[in-house]
Amino acid sequence: MRFKDGLKDERGMALVMALVMLMLMSVLGTILFKVTDHEMQISRNHSWRQDAFYAADSGVEYAQTDANIYTAIGLGTIDIPVGGASLAAGASDATGTVEFLASGNPPKGLGVDATMFQGNYYLIKVTGTGRSNSTLGLESSVVRIVPKP
């Protein structure tokens, strides 16, 4: 009979169970919030890095296609952008250099007569800047086919 009498005295058990469940849900919620916040930071950093990449890529494209660079560079190095041009777009910008490396035979497979033409080899180095001062550097090489002097 004592056992049955002990079972009747369960008045506080529901409150204890509710508090335990509330504590477990709070811990789970806190962990979930921290994981979500961390994922948001990763996503934000990736987005900023992409902005810097796109800025650097536009700088490389500018350097590859602007003929003024290759007429002004001679045998040295020139800063880009040239002539007051701006590569800024929104919160992104790009700056860099184009460096003359060497002259020589044009690359094979272009169908260019190596007795009449030569290849001028250049190295392009561009740093793109995105939001929150995120930066990314790109390098590219370019060969310009020109008539032999």
Secondary structure as UniProt FT lines:
FT   HELIX           2..8
FT   TURN            11..12
FT   HELIX           13..65
FT   HELIX           67..72
FT   TURN            74..75
FT   STRAND          77..80
FT   TURN            83..84
FT   TURN            90..91
FT   STRAND          92..104
FT   TURN            108..109
FT   TURN            114..116
FT   STRAND          117..129
FT   HELIX           131..133
FT   STRAND          135..147
//
